[in-house]
Amino acid sequence: TVLRTAARPYLEEKSRPGRPGYTTRKNSLPQIEVGTSGVSGDYNDYRSRALGSTPDRAVSILTSDVMAYVKDESRFGALS
């Protein structure tokens, strides 16, 4: 069962670190399309600008037991 899918589109100034409105938070989506260059419509400023739009992209897939481990506040602090 998939619990959450997410991507962050390019939002001009809000997609650049240090600019008003910038965040690394990715909004949940009802579905995503994953291809050889990662999640369709997912923008990564570092890969796009610093690395010259390298096609290498990561897709994180976490099992529910790993998510429970990561969310354990005693290890990492509060995550949401």
Chimera marker file (.cmm) of the C-alpha trace (Angstrom):
<marker_set name="trace">
<marker id="1" x="0.000" y="0.000" z="0.000" r="1" g="1" b="0" radius="0.5"/>
<marker id="2" x="1.312" y="3.427" z="-0.919" r="1" g="1" b="0" radius="0.5"/>
<marker id="3" x="0.728" y="5.929" z="1.875" r="1" g="1" b="0" radius="0.5"/>
<marker id="4" x="2.000" y="9.134" z="0.256" r="1" g="1" b="0" radius="0.5"/>
<marker id="5" x="3.257" y="10.343" z="-3.087" r="1" g="1" b="0" radius="0.5"/>
<marker id="6" x="4.722" y="13.802" z="-3.582" r="1" g="1" b="0" radius="0.5"/>
<marker id="7" x="6.525" y="16.089" z="-6.002" r="1" g="1" b="0" radius="0.5"/>
<marker id="8" x="7.450" y="19.758" z="-6.128" r="1" g="1" b="0" radius="0.5"/>
<marker id="9" x="7.022" y="21.637" z="-9.407" r="1" g="1" b="0" radius="0.5"/>
<marker id="10" x="9.223" y="24.527" z="-10.519" r="1" g="1" b="0" radius="0.5"/>
<marker id="11" x="7.773" y="27.719" z="-9.013" r="1" g="1" b="0" radius="0.5"/>
<marker id="12" x="10.171" y="30.396" z="-10.311" r="1" g="1" b="0" radius="0.5"/>
<marker id="13" x="11.554" y="32.427" z="-7.364" r="1" g="1" b="0" radius="0.5"/>
<marker id="14" x="9.978" y="30.127" z="-4.751" r="1" g="1" b="0" radius="0.5"/>
<marker id="15" x="12.085" y="27.274" z="-6.146" r="1" g="1" b="0" radius="0.5"/>
<marker id="16" x="15.409" y="28.991" z="-5.380" r="1" g="1" b="0" radius="0.5"/>
<marker id="17" x="17.027" y="28.584" z="-1.945" r="1" g="1" b="0" radius="0.5"/>
<marker id="18" x="17.140" y="31.785" z="0.069" r="1" g="1" b="0" radius="0.5"/>
<marker id="19" x="14.173" y="33.354" z="-1.720" r="1" g="1" b="0" radius="0.5"/>
<marker id="20" x="10.874" y="34.220" z="-0.014" r="1" g="1" b="0" radius="0.5"/>
<marker id="21" x="8.539" y="31.238" z="-0.005" r="1" g="1" b="0" radius="0.5"/>
<marker id="22" x="11.302" y="28.671" z="-0.638" r="1" g="1" b="0" radius="0.5"/>
<marker id="23" x="10.801" y="25.267" z="0.957" r="1" g="1" b="0" radius="0.5"/>
<marker id="24" x="11.943" y="21.719" z="0.344" r="1" g="1" b="0" radius="0.5"/>
<marker id="25" x="8.487" y="20.454" z="1.365" r="1" g="1" b="0" radius="0.5"/>
<marker id="26" x="6.796" y="18.466" z="-1.359" r="1" g="1" b="0" radius="0.5"/>
<marker id="27" x="3.029" y="18.511" z="-1.564" r="1" g="1" b="0" radius="0.5"/>
<marker id="28" x="1.158" y="15.224" z="-1.525" r="1" g="1" b="0" radius="0.5"/>
<marker id="29" x="-0.321" y="14.133" z="-4.832" r="1" g="1" b="0" radius="0.5"/>
<marker id="30" x="-2.992" y="11.521" z="-5.539" r="1" g="1" b="0" radius="0.5"/>
<marker id="31" x="-0.618" y="9.813" z="-7.984" r="1" g="1" b="0" radius="0.5"/>
<marker id="32" x="2.804" y="10.259" z="-9.568" r="1" g="1" b="0" radius="0.5"/>
<marker id="33" x="4.489" y="9.007" z="-12.706" r="1" g="1" b="0" radius="0.5"/>
<marker id="34" x="7.997" y="7.622" z="-12.293" r="1" g="1" b="0" radius="0.5"/>
<marker id="35" x="10.275" y="7.364" z="-15.291" r="1" g="1" b="0" radius="0.5"/>
<marker id="36" x="13.977" y="7.017" z="-16.017" r="1" g="1" b="0" radius="0.5"/>
<marker id="37" x="14.527" y="10.646" z="-14.967" r="1" g="1" b="0" radius="0.5"/>
<marker id="38" x="12.624" y="10.361" z="-11.670" r="1" g="1" b="0" radius="0.5"/>
<marker id="39" x="9.159" y="11.647" z="-10.764" r="1" g="1" b="0" radius="0.5"/>
<marker id="40" x="7.510" y="13.627" z="-13.572" r="1" g="1" b="0" radius="0.5"/>
<marker id="41" x="7.089" y="17.285" z="-12.641" r="1" g="1" b="0" radius="0.5"/>
<marker id="42" x="9.425" y="17.128" z="-9.625" r="1" g="1" b="0" radius="0.5"/>
<marker id="43" x="11.878" y="20.055" z="-9.586" r="1" g="1" b="0" radius="0.5"/>
<marker id="44" x="15.234" y="19.946" z="-7.787" r="1" g="1" b="0" radius="0.5"/>
<marker id="45" x="17.095" y="23.278" z="-7.802" r="1" g="1" b="0" radius="0.5"/>
<marker id="46" x="20.500" y="21.805" z="-6.956" r="1" g="1" b="0" radius="0.5"/>
<marker id="47" x="20.386" y="19.212" z="-9.728" r="1" g="1" b="0" radius="0.5"/>
<marker id="48" x="18.931" y="21.692" z="-12.203" r="1" g="1" b="0" radius="0.5"/>
<marker id="49" x="21.206" y="24.675" z="-11.565" r="1" g="1" b="0" radius="0.5"/>
<marker id="50" x="24.382" y="23.484" z="-9.844" r="1" g="1" b="0" radius="0.5"/>
<marker id="51" x="24.697" y="20.222" z="-11.776" r="1" g="1" b="0" radius="0.5"/>
<marker id="52" x="23.492" y="21.529" z="-15.141" r="1" g="1" b="0" radius="0.5"/>
<marker id="53" x="20.192" y="19.642" z="-15.258" r="1" g="1" b="0" radius="0.5"/>
<marker id="54" x="21.711" y="16.215" z="-14.819" r="1" g="1" b="0" radius="0.5"/>
<marker id="55" x="19.091" y="13.554" z="-15.643" r="1" g="1" b="0" radius="0.5"/>
<marker id="56" x="19.998" y="11.554" z="-12.521" r="1" g="1" b="0" radius="0.5"/>
<marker id="57" x="17.123" y="11.717" z="-10.054" r="1" g="1" b="0" radius="0.5"/>
<marker id="58" x="16.312" y="9.904" z="-6.836" r="1" g="1" b="0" radius="0.5"/>
<marker id="59" x="12.996" y="8.400" z="-5.820" r="1" g="1" b="0" radius="0.5"/>
<marker id="60" x="12.574" y="7.523" z="-2.141" r="1" g="1" b="0" radius="0.5"/>
<marker id="61" x="10.512" y="4.470" z="-1.276" r="1" g="1" b="0" radius="0.5"/>
<marker id="62" x="10.178" y="3.801" z="2.436" r="1" g="1" b="0" radius="0.5"/>
<marker id="63" x="8.426" y="0.869" z="4.049" r="1" g="1" b="0" radius="0.5"/>
<marker id="64" x="6.083" y="1.501" z="6.982" r="1" g="1" b="0" radius="0.5"/>
<marker id="65" x="8.580" y="0.037" z="9.476" r="1" g="1" b="0" radius="0.5"/>
<marker id="66" x="11.297" y="2.411" z="8.255" r="1" g="1" b="0" radius="0.5"/>
<marker id="67" x="8.893" y="5.362" z="8.479" r="1" g="1" b="0" radius="0.5"/>
<marker id="68" x="8.051" y="4.389" z="12.069" r="1" g="1" b="0" radius="0.5"/>
<marker id="69" x="11.772" y="4.221" z="12.866" r="1" g="1" b="0" radius="0.5"/>
<marker id="70" x="12.455" y="7.638" z="11.311" r="1" g="1" b="0" radius="0.5"/>
<marker id="71" x="9.467" y="9.229" z="13.050" r="1" g="1" b="0" radius="0.5"/>
<marker id="72" x="10.608" y="7.993" z="16.461" r="1" g="1" b="0" radius="0.5"/>
<marker id="73" x="11.274" y="11.314" z="18.213" r="1" g="1" b="0" radius="0.5"/>
<marker id="74" x="13.785" y="9.779" z="20.580" r="1" g="1" b="0" radius="0.5"/>
<marker id="75" x="16.168" y="9.235" z="17.664" r="1" g="1" b="0" radius="0.5"/>
<marker id="76" x="15.780" y="12.285" z="15.443" r="1" g="1" b="0" radius="0.5"/>
<marker id="77" x="13.483" y="14.821" z="17.114" r="1" g="1" b="0" radius="0.5"/>
<marker id="78" x="9.969" y="15.578" z="15.919" r="1" g="1" b="0" radius="0.5"/>
<marker id="79" x="9.370" y="14.889" z="12.221" r="1" g="1" b="0" radius="0.5"/>
<marker id="80" x="6.104" y="15.362" z="10.418" r="1" g="1" b="0" radius="0.5"/>
<link id1="1" id2="2" r="1" g="1" b="0" radius="0.2"/>
<link id1="2" id2="3" r="1" g="1" b="0" radius="0.2"/>
<link id1="3" id2="4" r="1" g="1" b="0" radius="0.2"/>
<link id1="4" id2="5" r="1" g="1" b="0" radius="0.2"/>
<link id1="5" id2="6" r="1" g="1" b="0" radius="0.2"/>
<link id1="6" id2="7" r="1" g="1" b="0" radius="0.2"/>
<link id1="7" id2="8" r="1" g="1" b="0" radius="0.2"/>
<link id1="8" id2="9" r="1" g="1" b="0" radius="0.2"/>
<link id1="9" id2="10" r="1" g="1" b="0" radius="0.2"/>
<link id1="10" id2="11" r="1" g="1" b="0" radius="0.2"/>
<link id1="11" id2="12" r="1" g="1" b="0" radius="0.2"/>
<link id1="12" id2="13" r="1" g="1" b="0" radius="0.2"/>
<link id1="13" id2="14" r="1" g="1" b="0" radius="0.2"/>
<link id1="14" id2="15" r="1" g="1" b="0" radius="0.2"/>
<link id1="15" id2="16" r="1" g="1" b="0" radius="0.2"/>
<link id1="16" id2="17" r="1" g="1" b="0" radius="0.2"/>
<link id1="17" id2="18" r="1" g="1" b="0" radius="0.2"/>
<link id1="18" id2="19" r="1" g="1" b="0" radius="0.2"/>
<link id1="19" id2="20" r="1" g="1" b="0" radius="0.2"/>
<link id1="20" id2="21" r="1" g="1" b="0" radius="0.2"/>
<link id1="21" id2="22" r="1" g="1" b="0" radius="0.2"/>
<link id1="22" id2="23" r="1" g="1" b="0" radius="0.2"/>
<link id1="23" id2="24" r="1" g="1" b="0" radius="0.2"/>
<link id1="24" id2="25" r="1" g="1" b="0" radius="0.2"/>
<link id1="25" id2="26" r="1" g="1" b="0" radius="0.2"/>
<link id1="26" id2="27" r="1" g="1" b="0" radius="0.2"/>
<link id1="27" id2="28" r="1" g="1" b="0" radius="0.2"/>
<link id1="28" id2="29" r="1" g="1" b="0" radius="0.2"/>
<link id1="29" id2="30" r="1" g="1" b="0" radius="0.2"/>
<link id1="30" id2="31" r="1" g="1" b="0" radius="0.2"/>
<link id1="31" id2="32" r="1" g="1" b="0" radius="0.2"/>
<link id1="32" id2="33" r="1" g="1" b="0" radius="0.2"/>
<link id1="33" id2="34" r="1" g="1" b="0" radius="0.2"/>
<link id1="34" id2="35" r="1" g="1" b="0" radius="0.2"/>
<link id1="35" id2="36" r="1" g="1" b="0" radius="0.2"/>
<link id1="36" id2="37" r="1" g="1" b="0" radius="0.2"/>
<link id1="37" id2="38" r="1" g="1" b="0" radius="0.2"/>
<link id1="38" id2="39" r="1" g="1" b="0" radius="0.2"/>
<link id1="39" id2="40" r="1" g="1" b="0" radius="0.2"/>
<link id1="40" id2="41" r="1" g="1" b="0" radius="0.2"/>
<link id1="41" id2="42" r="1" g="1" b="0" radius="0.2"/>
<link id1="42" id2="43" r="1" g="1" b="0" radius="0.2"/>
<link id1="43" id2="44" r="1" g="1" b="0" radius="0.2"/>
<link id1="44" id2="45" r="1" g="1" b="0" radius="0.2"/>
<link id1="45" id2="46" r="1" g="1" b="0" radius="0.2"/>
<link id1="46" id2="47" r="1" g="1" b="0" radius="0.2"/>
<link id1="47" id2="48" r="1" g="1" b="0" radius="0.2"/>
<link id1="48" id2="49" r="1" g="1" b="0" radius="0.2"/>
<link id1="49" id2="50" r="1" g="1" b="0" radius="0.2"/>
<link id1="50" id2="51" r="1" g="1" b="0" radius="0.2"/>
<link id1="51" id2="52" r="1" g="1" b="0" radius="0.2"/>
<link id1="52" id2="53" r="1" g="1" b="0" radius="0.2"/>
<link id1="53" id2="54" r="1" g="1" b="0" radius="0.2"/>
<link id1="54" id2="55" r="1" g="1" b="0" radius="0.2"/>
<link id1="55" id2="56" r="1" g="1" b="0" radius="0.2"/>
<link id1="56" id2="57" r="1" g="1" b="0" radius="0.2"/>
<link id1="57" id2="58" r="1" g="1" b="0" radius="0.2"/>
<link id1="58" id2="59" r="1" g="1" b="0" radius="0.2"/>
<link id1="59" id2="60" r="1" g="1" b="0" radius="0.2"/>
<link id1="60" id2="61" r="1" g="1" b="0" radius="0.2"/>
<link id1="61" id2="62" r="1" g="1" b="0" radius="0.2"/>
<link id1="62" id2="63" r="1" g="1" b="0" radius="0.2"/>
<link id1="63" id2="64" r="1" g="1" b="0" radius="0.2"/>
<link id1="64" id2="65" r="1" g="1" b="0" radius="0.2"/>
<link id1="65" id2="66" r="1" g="1" b="0" radius="0.2"/>
<link id1="66" id2="67" r="1" g="1" b="0" radius="0.2"/>
<link id1="67" id2="68" r="1" g="1" b="0" radius="0.2"/>
<link id1="68" id2="69" r="1" g="1" b="0" radius="0.2"/>
<link id1="69" id2="70" r="1" g="1" b="0" radius="0.2"/>
<link id1="70" id2="71" r="1" g="1" b="0" radius="0.2"/>
<link id1="71" id2="72" r="1" g="1" b="0" radius="0.2"/>
<link id1="72" id2="73" r="1" g="1" b="0" radius="0.2"/>
<link id1="73" id2="74" r="1" g="1" b="0" radius="0.2"/>
<link id1="74" id2="75" r="1" g="1" b="0" radius="0.2"/>
<link id1="75" id2="76" r="1" g="1" b="0" radius="0.2"/>
<link id1="76" id2="77" r="1" g="1" b="0" radius="0.2"/>
<link id1="77" id2="78" r="1" g="1" b="0" radius="0.2"/>
<link id1="78" id2="79" r="1" g="1" b="0" radius="0.2"/>
<link id1="79" id2="80" r="1" g="1" b="0" radius="0.2"/>
</marker_set>
